[in-house]
Amino acid sequence: MDFDPVSTVMVWISTFGLLGLFTVALTERFVPVMPSYGLLLAVGIAAAEGTWSLPGALLASGAGSLVGCAACFYAVRVLGETRSRRLVFGAGRLFGMSTERTDRWIGTFRRNQTVLAFSLQLLPTVRLFAPAFAALLRGPSGRFLAATAAGIAVWNGVFVTAGYIAAHTIDTANATVLALGVLGGVLAVEAAVIGIGHSLRARCAPKVALHRN
């Protein structure tokens, strides 16, 4: 008998239907037991197997993530700046983010709130702290939540759809093996993009220096 924990978890979630998926997506914002892209790939695979429809999976997972973001945002606002900063820095250290790095992200948010509210939802780990960063700035909540919703839609859409397509194109009955395989491919592409970006910046840096001189 194949060891397939992803299928086991998806079967458990599916007993509660889309409400279960909504709840898991919401909870993942506060208790990231597994990386969100791994969870979303599994959701897409389950949709391909008929556990729920693809549009339903996208809507339920996106709504759960957005409600989780909003809850974090307003909870940090209620705490006040001093206590909320202490909480954010403590949580950051728990997830491997130094105080200096957390402080830099807060400063970055101050300079470009709307664009970053969207783009930070596309970065692993940091996306969990984006609502807290935004709450510390006391900026307009409507603009932040709208940009965050767009970022969540892109992030969830990419991984749920990737899992869905992979389940229809890769021949394996083991959802865990399939999810790990797709995840490995996604991470390889991400590493390649980052490597190309670093290479381009390195090539451009000398040219910029020559122009300045």
N, CA and C of each residue as an Amber inpcrd file, in Angstrom:
protein
   639
   0.8490000  -1.1990000   0.0000000   0.0000000   0.0000000   0.0000000
   0.8840000   1.2490000   0.0000000   0.6600000   2.1740000  -0.9650000
   1.4670000   3.3760000  -1.0750000   1.1970000   4.3240000   0.0780000
   2.2820000   4.9650000   0.5340000   2.1660000   5.9990000   1.5630000
   1.7850000   7.2940000   0.8670000   0.6020000   7.8110000   1.1660000
   0.0860000   8.9860000   0.4540000  -0.6120000   9.9350000   1.4310000
   0.1720000  10.6860000   2.2540000  -0.4360000  11.5690000   3.2470000
  -1.2570000  12.6970000   2.6450000  -0.8810000  13.1760000   1.4530000
  -1.6370000  14.2690000   0.8260000  -3.0660000  13.8340000   0.5490000
  -3.2270000  12.6400000  -0.0260000  -4.5810000  12.1360000  -0.2870000
  -5.3690000  11.9720000   1.0050000  -4.6900000  11.4980000   2.0580000
  -5.3560000  11.3150000   3.3470000  -5.8760000  12.6390000   3.8950000
  -5.0290000  13.6770000   3.8290000  -5.4330000  15.0020000   4.3150000
  -6.5700000  15.5660000   3.4750000  -6.4700000  15.4150000   2.1520000
  -7.5090000  15.9430000   1.2600000  -8.8490000  15.2370000   1.4760000
  -8.7950000  13.9240000   1.7430000 -10.0330000  13.1900000   2.0270000
 -10.6810000  13.7350000   3.2940000  -9.8590000  14.0010000   4.3100000
 -10.3850000  14.5460000   5.5690000 -11.0050000  15.9170000   5.3440000
 -10.3040000  16.7840000   4.6010000 -10.8250000  18.1290000   4.3370000
 -12.1140000  18.0540000   3.5240000 -12.1470000  17.1280000   2.5630000
 -13.2920000  17.0530000   1.6510000 -14.5790000  16.6310000   2.3500000
 -14.4720000  16.0100000   3.5280000 -15.6900000  15.6320000   4.2520000
 -16.4800000  16.8710000   4.6820000 -15.7960000  18.0140000   4.7440000
 -16.4540000  19.2800000   5.0920000 -16.7160000  20.1420000   3.8620000
 -16.3870000  19.6000000   2.6680000 -16.6450000  20.3130000   1.4300000
 -15.8120000  21.5790000   1.2950000 -16.3530000  22.5480000   0.5670000
 -15.6340000  23.7980000   0.3530000 -15.4630000  24.5940000   1.6380000
 -16.3590000  24.3730000   2.6080000 -16.2040000  25.0420000   3.9100000
 -14.9250000  24.5620000   4.5920000 -14.6270000  23.2710000   4.4770000
 -13.3880000  22.7400000   5.0370000 -12.1740000  23.3410000   4.3600000
 -12.2440000  23.5000000   3.0340000 -11.1410000  24.1020000   2.2940000
 -10.9520000  25.5640000   2.6910000 -12.0570000  26.2830000   2.8330000
 -12.0130000  27.6790000   3.2900000 -11.3300000  27.7760000   4.6560000
 -11.7090000  26.8920000   5.5640000 -11.1650000  26.9110000   6.9300000
  -9.6770000  26.6030000   6.9480000  -9.2570000  25.6250000   6.1520000
  -7.8410000  25.2690000   6.0850000  -7.0170000  26.4270000   5.5110000
  -7.5400000  27.0730000   4.4630000  -6.8310000  28.2060000   3.8630000
  -6.7160000  29.3660000   4.8470000  -7.7620000  29.5930000   5.6290000
  -7.7380000  30.6460000   6.6470000  -6.7190000  30.3110000   7.7360000
  -6.7680000  29.0840000   8.2330000  -5.8860000  28.6580000   9.3220000
  -4.4300000  28.6900000   8.9080000  -4.1620000  28.3790000   7.6380000
  -2.7870000  28.3350000   7.1430000  -2.0910000  29.6840000   7.2720000
  -2.8590000  30.7770000   7.2930000  -2.2540000  32.1000000   7.4510000
  -1.6490000  32.2840000   8.8430000  -2.1390000  31.5370000   9.8200000
  -1.6670000  31.6800000  11.2010000  -0.8330000  30.4910000  11.6650000
  -1.1470000  29.3010000  11.1390000  -0.4260000  28.0800000  11.5360000
   0.0490000  27.3780000  10.2600000   1.1550000  27.8560000   9.6710000
   1.6350000  27.2700000   8.4060000   2.3200000  25.9200000   8.6260000
   1.5000000  24.8880000   8.8150000   2.0280000  23.5450000   9.0650000
   2.8510000  23.0630000   7.8780000   2.4270000  23.4140000   6.6730000
   3.1710000  23.0840000   5.4680000   3.1740000  24.3150000   4.5780000
   4.1710000  24.4470000   3.6880000   4.1980000  25.6120000   2.7920000
   2.8960000  25.7350000   2.0150000   2.4290000  26.9640000   1.8330000
   1.1230000  27.1550000   1.1910000   1.1080000  26.6200000  -0.2320000
   2.2520000  26.7020000  -0.9430000   2.2380000  26.2010000  -2.3130000
   2.0580000  24.6860000  -2.3410000   2.5710000  23.9860000  -1.3260000
   2.3480000  22.5400000  -1.2430000   0.8800000  22.2150000  -1.0170000
   0.2560000  22.9800000  -0.1170000  -1.1700000  22.7980000   0.1610000
  -1.9990000  23.0870000  -1.0860000  -1.6830000  24.1700000  -1.7870000
  -2.4650000  24.5690000  -2.9570000  -2.3030000  23.5870000  -4.1110000
  -1.0930000  23.0450000  -4.2770000  -0.9080000  22.0050000  -5.2920000
  -1.7970000  20.7990000  -4.9910000  -1.8580000  20.4160000  -3.7160000
  -2.7020000  19.2830000  -3.3110000  -4.1730000  19.5890000  -3.5600000
  -4.5790000  20.8370000  -3.3310000  -5.9690000  21.2400000  -3.5880000
  -6.2880000  21.1040000  -5.0740000  -5.3470000  21.5170000  -5.9230000
  -5.5540000  21.3830000  -7.3700000  -5.6480000  19.9380000  -7.8050000
  -4.8100000  19.0820000  -7.2200000  -4.8520000  17.6450000  -7.5280000
  -6.1910000  17.0530000  -7.1090000  -6.6670000  17.4550000  -5.9250000
  -7.9630000  16.9640000  -5.4380000  -9.0990000  17.4330000  -6.3490000
  -8.9880000  18.6570000  -6.8800000 -10.0080000  19.1500000  -7.8080000
 -10.0330000  18.3110000  -9.0830000  -8.8390000  17.9300000  -9.5580000
  -8.7640000  17.0900000 -10.7570000  -9.3770000  15.7220000 -10.5200000
  -9.3370000  15.2530000  -9.2770000  -9.9090000  13.9460000  -8.9360000
 -11.4010000  14.0270000  -8.6360000 -11.9740000  15.2410000  -8.7230000
 -13.4100000  15.4060000  -8.5380000 -13.8440000  15.6870000  -7.1200000
 -12.8830000  15.9740000  -6.2330000 -13.2410000  16.2700000  -4.8420000
 -14.0750000  17.5380000  -4.7670000 -13.7170000  18.5390000  -5.5470000
 -14.4710000  19.7830000  -5.7100000 -14.1420000  20.3430000  -7.0850000
 -14.9070000  21.3020000  -7.5480000 -14.6370000  21.8820000  -8.8620000
 -13.4350000  22.8180000  -8.7700000 -12.7790000  23.0430000  -9.9050000
 -11.6330000  23.9560000  -9.9260000 -12.0460000  25.3810000  -9.5410000
 -13.1370000  25.9520000 -10.1180000 -13.5480000  27.2930000  -9.6940000
 -13.8880000  27.3520000  -8.2020000 -14.5540000  26.3070000  -7.7030000
 -14.8940000  26.2670000  -6.2770000 -13.6560000  26.2480000  -5.4010000
 -12.6440000  25.4620000  -5.8200000 -11.3920000  25.3880000  -5.0630000
 -10.6810000  26.7260000  -5.0400000 -10.6620000  27.4100000  -6.1930000
 -10.0120000  28.7270000  -6.2630000 -10.7270000  29.7500000  -5.3840000
 -12.0640000  29.7530000  -5.4440000 -12.8350000  30.7180000  -4.6630000
 -12.7190000  30.4530000  -3.1600000 -12.8680000  29.1880000  -2.7530000
 -12.8350000  28.8530000  -1.3210000 -11.4580000  29.1000000  -0.7150000
 -10.3960000  28.6720000  -1.4230000  -9.0460000  28.8740000  -0.8930000
  -8.6810000  30.3640000  -0.8900000  -9.0890000  31.0900000  -1.9250000
  -8.7990000  32.5230000  -1.9780000  -9.5440000  33.2960000  -0.9030000
 -10.8180000  32.9560000  -0.6990000 -11.6090000  33.6380000   0.3350000
 -11.0460000  33.3530000   1.7220000 -10.6380000  32.1070000   1.9730000
 -10.0640000  31.7650000   3.2720000  -8.7840000  32.5340000   3.5450000
  -7.9060000  32.6180000   2.5340000  -6.6570000  33.3650000   2.6870000
  -6.9180000  34.8440000   2.9310000  -7.8750000  35.4070000   2.2000000
  -8.1630000  36.8320000   2.3490000  -8.7470000  37.1400000   3.7250000
  -9.6560000  36.2960000   4.2000000 -10.2290000  36.5050000   5.5360000
  -9.1290000  36.3880000   6.5990000  -8.2120000  35.4330000   6.4130000
  -7.0910000  35.3000000   7.3400000  -6.2190000  36.5450000   7.3470000
  -5.9470000  37.1000000   6.1710000  -5.1680000  38.3420000   6.0630000
  -5.8710000  39.4960000   6.7710000  -7.1730000  39.6260000   6.5120000
  -7.9390000  40.7180000   7.1310000  -7.9540000  40.5860000   8.6440000
  -8.0950000  39.3480000   9.1410000  -8.1110000  39.1220000  10.5880000
  -6.7770000  39.5240000  11.2110000  -5.6740000  39.1620000  10.5510000
  -4.3400000  39.5320000  11.0360000  -4.1570000  41.0410000  11.0080000
  -4.5920000  41.6700000   9.9300000  -4.4590000  43.1210000   9.7620000
  -5.1650000  43.8730000  10.8940000  -6.4320000  43.5260000  11.1370000
  -7.2090000  44.2630000  12.1470000  -6.7790000  43.8990000  13.5660000
  -6.3070000  42.6630000  13.7630000  -5.8330000  42.2690000  15.0950000
  -4.6030000  43.0750000  15.4880000  -3.6830000  43.2620000  14.5290000
  -2.4770000  44.0500000  14.8060000  -2.8320000  45.5190000  15.0400000
  -3.7950000  46.0290000  14.3060000  -4.2120000  47.4290000  14.4920000
  -4.7830000  47.6580000  15.8900000  -5.5540000  46.6950000  16.3650000
  -6.1870000  46.8360000  17.6810000  -5.1380000  46.8600000  18.7880000
  -4.0360000  46.1660000  18.6100000  -3.0170000  46.0790000  19.6520000
  -2.3150000  47.4050000  19.9240000  -2.2990000  48.2940000  18.9350000
  -1.5310000  49.5170000  19.0960000  -0.1210000  49.3240000  18.5670000
   0.5620000  50.4210000  18.2480000   1.8440000  50.3270000  17.5530000
   2.9250000  49.6320000  18.3700000   3.0770000  49.9810000  19.6530000
   4.1710000  49.4220000  20.4540000   4.0460000  47.9150000  20.6000000
   2.8710000  47.4510000  21.0280000   2.6790000  46.0110000  21.2380000
   2.6840000  45.2460000  19.9230000   2.1200000  45.8500000  18.8700000
   2.0620000  45.1520000  17.5900000   3.4560000  45.0120000  16.9770000
   4.3150000  46.0100000  17.1310000   5.6870000  45.8980000  16.6390000
   6.4240000  44.7690000  17.3620000   6.2150000  44.6890000  18.6680000
   6.8500000  43.6340000  19.4500000   6.3870000  42.2600000  18.9660000
   5.0850000  42.1530000  18.6840000   4.5240000  40.8870000  18.2170000
   5.0630000  40.5180000  16.8440000   5.1190000  41.4930000  15.9380000
   5.5990000  41.2320000  14.5790000   7.0590000  40.8040000  14.5920000
   7.8960000  41.4990000  15.3720000   9.3100000  41.1350000  15.4390000
   9.4970000  39.7420000  16.0450000   8.6970000  39.4220000  17.0720000
   8.7770000  38.0990000  17.6930000   8.3780000  37.0010000  16.7310000
   7.2900000  37.2250000  15.9940000   6.8400000  36.2390000  15.0080000
   7.8590000  36.0930000  13.8880000   8.4530000  37.2120000  13.4900000
   9.4710000  37.1720000  12.4410000  10.6510000  36.3030000  12.8360000
  11.1200000  36.4430000  14.0730000  12.2360000  35.6150000  14.5470000
  11.8520000  34.1360000  14.5680000  10.5930000  33.8520000  14.9060000
  10.1070000  32.4790000  14.9490000  10.1980000  31.8230000  13.5750000
   9.9690000  32.6180000  12.5160000   9.9890000  32.0850000  11.1550000
  11.3010000  32.3920000  10.4280000  12.3490000  32.7520000  11.2070000
  13.6660000  32.9160000  10.6170000  13.9680000  34.2790000  10.0420000
  13.1400000  35.2900000  10.3470000  13.3880000  36.6450000   9.8610000
  14.0040000  37.4680000  10.9890000  15.1710000  38.0290000  10.7380000
  15.8400000  38.8230000  11.7590000  15.0750000  40.1310000  12.0080000
  15.3530000  40.7510000  13.1460000  14.7180000  42.0300000  13.4630000
  15.0410000  43.0650000  12.3990000  16.3060000  43.0600000  11.9110000
  16.7110000  44.0270000  10.8900000  15.9340000  43.8180000   9.5900000
  15.7510000  42.5450000   9.2040000  15.0210000  42.2680000   7.9670000
  13.5560000  42.6690000   8.1080000  12.9570000  42.3620000   9.2530000
  11.5620000  42.7460000   9.4840000  11.4170000  44.2580000   9.4400000
  12.3610000  44.9710000  10.0490000  12.3130000  46.4300000  10.0680000
  12.4460000  46.9940000   8.6520000  13.2740000  46.3490000   7.8250000
  13.4290000  46.7950000   6.4310000  12.1260000  46.6410000   5.6560000
  11.4150000  45.5020000   5.8990000  10.1510000  45.2910000   5.2010000
   9.1070000  46.3220000   5.6180000   9.1010000  46.6870000   6.8970000
   8.1650000  47.7080000   7.3610000   8.4660000  49.0330000   6.6680000
   9.7570000  49.3810000   6.5830000  10.1450000  50.6110000   5.9000000
   9.7850000  50.5870000   4.4270000   9.9810000  49.4270000   3.7880000
   9.6360000  49.2870000   2.3770000   8.1430000  49.4630000   2.1580000
   7.3450000  48.9180000   3.0690000   5.8950000  49.0640000   2.9830000
   5.4950000  50.5440000   3.0460000   6.1650000  51.2880000   3.8870000
   5.8410000  52.7050000   4.0430000   6.0080000  53.4540000   2.7230000
   7.0180000  53.0610000   1.9510000   7.3230000  53.7910000   0.7230000
   6.3950000  53.4350000  -0.4350000   5.8600000  52.2180000  -0.4330000
   5.0700000  51.7760000  -1.6020000   4.0050000  50.7730000  -1.1880000
   3.0260000  51.2360000  -0.4480000   2.0960000  50.3310000   0.2190000
   1.2600000  49.4860000  -0.7360000   0.6040000  50.1020000  -1.7050000
  -0.3470000  49.3730000  -2.5470000   0.3480000  48.3310000  -3.4160000
   1.4420000  48.7300000  -4.0760000   2.1660000  47.8030000  -4.9480000
   2.7040000  46.6240000  -4.1380000   3.2360000  46.9210000  -2.9530000
   3.8210000  45.8540000  -2.1420000   2.7570000  44.9630000  -1.5070000
   1.5910000  45.5200000  -1.2060000   0.5150000  44.6830000  -0.6710000
   0.1790000  43.5690000  -1.6620000   0.2610000  43.8910000  -2.9620000
   0.0480000  42.8800000  -4.0010000   1.2540000  41.9560000  -4.1430000
   2.4340000  42.5530000  -4.3370000   3.6090000  41.7560000  -4.6890000
   4.1130000  40.8820000  -3.5410000   3.9390000  41.3150000  -2.2840000
   4.4250000  40.5060000  -1.1730000   3.5960000  39.2460000  -0.9730000
   2.3810000  39.2140000  -1.5390000   1.5970000  37.9860000  -1.4880000
   2.1530000  36.9180000  -2.4220000   3.1620000  37.2770000  -3.2010000
   3.7890000  36.3230000  -4.1240000   5.1340000  35.8390000  -3.6040000
   5.4710000  36.1950000  -2.3460000   6.7500000  35.7920000  -1.7510000
   6.5040000  34.8570000  -0.5730000   7.0840000  33.6470000  -0.6020000
   6.9180000  32.7220000   0.5350000   7.3870000  33.3580000   1.8370000
   6.7610000  32.9870000   2.9400000   7.0470000  33.4530000   4.3070000
   6.6840000  34.9220000   4.4980000   7.2690000  35.7970000   3.6790000
   7.0000000  37.2340000   3.8220000   5.5120000  37.5200000   3.6530000
   4.8350000  36.7500000   2.7740000   3.4140000  36.9760000   2.5170000
   2.5800000  36.8230000   3.7920000   3.0550000  36.0060000   4.7380000
   2.3170000  35.8150000   5.9850000   2.3790000  37.0570000   6.8720000
   3.4580000  37.8390000   6.7230000   3.6500000  39.0070000   7.5770000
   3.1710000  40.3030000   6.9420000   2.8450000  40.2750000   5.6500000
   2.4360000  41.4940000   4.9510000   1.2680000  42.2130000   5.6340000
   0.2150000  41.5060000   6.0950000  -0.8850000  42.2160000   6.7700000
  -0.4260000  42.9360000   8.0370000   0.4910000  42.3090000   8.7820000
   0.9880000  42.9420000  10.0070000   1.8130000  44.1730000   9.6740000
   2.6570000  44.0940000   8.6200000   3.4280000  45.2620000   8.2080000
   2.4990000  46.4160000   7.8570000   1.4710000  46.1100000   7.0620000
   0.5370000  47.1450000   6.6230000  -0.2110000  47.7580000   7.8000000
  -0.5980000  46.9260000   8.7740000  -1.3400000  47.4210000   9.9370000
  -0.4930000  48.3840000  10.7630000   0.8070000  48.1450000  10.8310000
   1.6980000  49.0210000  11.5910000   1.7590000  50.4260000  10.9980000
   1.4800000  50.5380000   9.6970000   1.5820000  51.8300000   9.0230000
   0.3340000  52.6830000   9.1650000  -0.7600000  52.0790000   9.6220000
  -2.0250000  52.8020000   9.7870000  -2.5340000  53.3930000   8.4690000
  -2.2250000  52.7160000   7.3630000  -2.6970000  53.1930000   6.0640000
  -4.1430000  52.7890000   5.8140000  -4.7010000  53.1940000   4.6670000
  -6.0910000  52.8620000   4.3380000  -6.3020000  51.3640000   4.1580000
  -7.2380000  50.8030000   4.9090000  -7.4360000  49.3480000   4.8880000
  -8.0450000  48.8640000   3.5780000  -8.9380000  49.6640000   2.9810000
  -9.6000000  49.2360000   1.7480000  -8.6160000  48.9930000   0.6210000
  -7.6740000  49.9090000   0.4420000  -6.6840000  49.7840000  -0.6240000
  -5.7800000  48.5760000  -0.3780000  -5.3810000  48.3790000   0.8800000
  -4.5190000  47.2440000   1.2120000  -5.2220000  45.9240000   0.9190000
  -6.4810000  45.7920000   1.3670000  -7.1970000  44.5240000   1.1960000
  -7.4810000  44.2340000  -0.2780000  -7.7490000  45.2750000  -1.0730000
  -7.9990000  45.0650000  -2.5000000  -6.7350000  44.5590000  -3.2000000
  -5.5980000  45.1900000  -2.8960000  -4.3320000  44.7670000  -3.5000000
  -3.9500000  43.3650000  -3.0210000  -4.1950000  43.0840000  -1.7470000
  -3.8940000  41.7680000  -1.1900000  -4.7500000  40.6870000  -1.8570000
  -6.0260000  40.9860000  -2.0680000  -6.9210000  40.0260000  -2.7270000
  -6.4100000  39.6800000  -4.1200000  -5.8960000  40.6850000  -4.8480000
  -5.3570000  40.4310000  -6.1880000  -4.1220000  39.5420000  -6.1100000
  -3.2460000  39.8170000  -5.1400000  -2.0490000  38.9970000  -4.9760000
  -2.3830000  37.5630000  -4.6100000  -3.3550000  37.3880000  -3.7080000
  -3.7750000  36.0330000  -3.3090000  -4.3640000  35.2850000  -4.5060000
  -5.1480000  35.9870000  -5.3220000  -5.7640000  35.3480000  -6.4900000
  -4.6970000  34.8140000  -7.4420000  -3.6190000  35.5840000  -7.6410000
  -2.5350000  35.1470000  -8.5300000  -1.7940000  33.9590000  -7.9180000
  -1.4030000  34.0920000  -6.6370000  -0.6360000  33.0310000  -5.9490000
  -1.4310000  31.7270000  -5.9190000  -2.6690000  31.7860000  -5.4360000
  -3.4900000  30.5760000  -5.3570000  -3.7840000  30.0260000  -6.7390000
  -4.0900000  30.9220000  -7.6740000  -4.4320000  30.4790000  -9.0220000
  -3.3150000  29.7050000  -9.6840000  -2.0640000  30.1770000  -9.5360000
  -0.9180000  29.5150000 -10.1560000  -0.7510000  28.0940000  -9.6090000
  -0.7730000  27.9440000  -8.2810000  -0.4650000  26.6360000  -7.6960000
  -1.6380000  25.6590000  -7.7640000  -2.8490000  26.1440000  -7.5520000
  -4.0110000  25.2500000  -7.6720000  -4.1330000  24.7570000  -9.1070000
  -3.9730000  25.6610000 -10.0710000  -4.0780000  25.2770000 -11.4780000
  -2.9400000  24.3420000 -11.8850000  -1.7290000  24.5960000 -11.3470000
  -0.5960000  23.7100000 -11.6530000  -0.8680000  22.2930000 -11.1610000
  -1.4150000  22.1670000  -9.9510000  -1.7630000  20.8500000  -9.4270000
  -2.8440000  20.1760000 -10.2570000  -3.8170000  20.9640000 -10.6800000
  -4.9380000  20.4480000 -11.4840000  -4.4300000  19.9130000 -12.8280000
  -3.5910000  20.7140000 -13.4990000  -3.0690000  20.3130000 -14.8120000
  -2.1570000  19.0950000 -14.6800000  -1.3020000  19.1050000 -13.6570000
  -0.3730000  17.9910000 -13.4630000  -1.1120000  16.6800000 -13.2330000
  -2.2060000  16.7320000 -12.4810000  -2.9720000  15.5160000 -12.1990000
  -3.5540000  14.9130000 -13.4700000  -3.8020000  15.7750000 -14.4720000
  -4.3700000  15.2910000 -15.7310000  -3.2960000  14.8610000 -16.7340000
  -2.0490000  15.2550000 -16.4970000  -1.0070000  14.9930000 -17.4920000
   0.0740000  14.0300000 -17.0160000   0.2640000  13.8870000 -15.6910000
   1.3000000  13.0020000 -15.1640000   0.6480000  11.7160000 -14.6580000
   1.1800000  10.5930000 -15.0900000   0.5710000   9.2940000 -14.7880000
   1.0820000   8.7400000 -13.4610000   0.3970000   9.0840000 -12.3750000
   0.6640000   8.4890000 -11.0630000  -0.5940000   8.5990000 -10.2150000
  -0.8460000   7.5810000  -9.4240000  -2.0320000   7.5890000  -8.5730000
  -1.7210000   8.1370000  -7.1820000  -0.4330000   8.3770000  -6.9100000
  -0.0320000   8.8420000  -5.5890000   0.0240000  10.3640000  -5.5790000
  -0.9220000  11.0040000  -4.8850000  -1.0130000  12.4690000  -4.8840000
   0.2040000  13.1120000  -4.2300000   0.7920000  12.4340000  -3.2310000
   1.9700000  12.9870000  -2.5540000   3.1590000  13.0400000  -3.5010000
   3.3970000  11.9670000  -4.2360000   4.4860000  11.9320000  -5.2150000
   4.2710000  12.9970000  -6.2830000   3.0320000  13.1310000  -6.7420000
   2.7040000  14.1140000  -7.7690000   2.9350000  15.5310000  -7.2670000
   2.4550000  15.8150000  -6.0510000   2.6270000  17.1580000  -5.4760000
   4.0970000  17.5020000  -5.3020000   4.9000000  16.5340000  -4.8270000
   6.3280000  16.7760000  -4.6230000   7.0410000  16.9940000  -5.9600000
   6.6130000  16.2290000  -6.9730000   7.2180000  16.3860000  -8.2910000
   6.9360000  17.7580000  -8.8840000   5.6740000  18.1950000  -8.8100000
   5.3070000  19.5110000  -9.3360000   5.9940000  20.6080000  -8.5370000
   6.0360000  20.4430000  -7.2140000   6.6810000  21.4320000  -6.3620000
   8.1650000  21.5580000  -6.7160000   8.8080000  20.4190000  -6.9490000
  10.2120000  20.4590000  -7.3480000  10.4060000  21.2270000  -8.6460000
   9.4970000  21.0090000  -9.6060000   9.5810000  21.7410000 -10.8690000
   9.3810000  23.2300000 -10.6870000   8.4000000  23.5960000  -9.8500000
   8.1220000  25.0190000  -9.5940000   9.3230000  25.6870000  -8.9310000
   9.9090000  25.0130000  -7.9360000  11.0660000  25.5790000  -7.2390000
  12.2700000  25.6990000  -8.1720000  12.4180000  24.7470000  -9.0960000
  13.5170000  24.8080000 -10.0570000  13.3570000  26.0150000 -10.9830000
  12.1200000  26.2480000 -11.4310000  11.8490000  27.4120000 -12.2810000
  12.1120000  28.7060000 -11.5020000  11.6500000  28.7370000 -10.2430000
  11.8580000  29.9190000  -9.4040000  13.3480000  30.1880000  -9.2170000
  14.1250000  29.1410000  -8.9510000  15.5730000  29.3010000  -8.7660000
  16.2350000  29.7990000 -10.0550000  15.7550000  29.2930000 -11.1860000
  16.3140000  29.7230000 -12.4740000  16.0290000  31.1980000 -12.7310000
  14.8020000  31.6210000 -12.4250000  14.4260000  33.0280000 -12.6240000
  15.2710000  33.9370000 -11.7290000  15.4410000  33.5280000 -10.4600000
  16.2540000  34.3190000  -9.5270000  17.6990000  34.3800000 -10.0110000
  18.2240000  33.2460000 -10.4890000  19.5960000  33.2130000 -10.9910000
  19.7910000  34.1180000 -12.2000000  18.8180000  34.0960000 -13.1160000
  18.8840000  34.9680000 -14.2970000  18.8300000  36.4340000 -13.8730000
  17.9630000  36.7280000 -12.8920000  17.8500000  38.1080000 -12.3990000
  19.1580000  38.6000000 -11.8080000  19.8140000  37.7540000 -10.9840000
  21.1010000  38.1310000 -10.3840000  22.1590000  38.3320000 -11.4670000
  22.1350000  37.4580000 -12.4790000  23.1140000  37.5480000 -13.5630000
  22.9490000  38.8490000 -14.3490000  21.6830000  39.2010000 -14.6390000
  21.4250000  40.4360000 -15.3830000  21.8450000  41.6650000 -14.5890000
  21.5550000  41.6420000 -13.2730000  21.9550000  42.7860000 -12.4370000
  23.4710000  42.9070000 -12.3760000  24.1470000  41.7630000 -12.3020000
  25.6130000  41.7870000 -12.2500000  26.2030000  42.3500000 -13.5440000
  25.5740000  42.0270000 -14.6810000  26.0660000  42.5330000 -15.9570000
  25.7980000  44.0230000 -16.1160000  24.6600000  44.4570000 -15.5900000
  24.2850000  45.8670000 -15.7390000  25.0630000  46.7760000 -14.7960000
  25.4850000  46.2350000 -13.6550000  26.1580000  47.0610000 -12.6440000
  27.4080000  47.7520000 -13.1780000  28.3300000  47.0440000 -13.8840000
  29.5180000  47.7170000 -14.4150000  29.1730000  48.8210000 -15.4030000
  28.1410000  48.6060000 -16.2390000  27.7400000  49.6070000 -17.2170000
  27.2340000  50.8710000 -16.5340000  26.4650000  50.6910000 -15.4670000
  25.9610000  51.8400000 -14.7200000  27.1220000  52.6120000 -14.1050000
  28.1060000  51.8670000 -13.5680000  29.2630000  52.5040000 -12.9390000
  30.0560000  53.3080000 -13.9780000  30.2080000  52.7500000 -15.2290000
  30.9410000  53.4460000 -16.2760000  30.2340000  54.7370000 -16.6760000
  28.9100000  54.6840000 -16.7790000  28.1440000  55.8760000 -17.1530000
  28.2920000  56.9580000 -16.0950000  28.3490000  56.5740000 -14.8350000
  28.4710000  57.5550000 -13.7450000  29.8500000  58.2100000 -13.7620000
  30.8610000  57.3910000 -14.1370000  32.2130000  57.9290000 -14.1760000
  32.4350000  58.7860000 -15.4220000
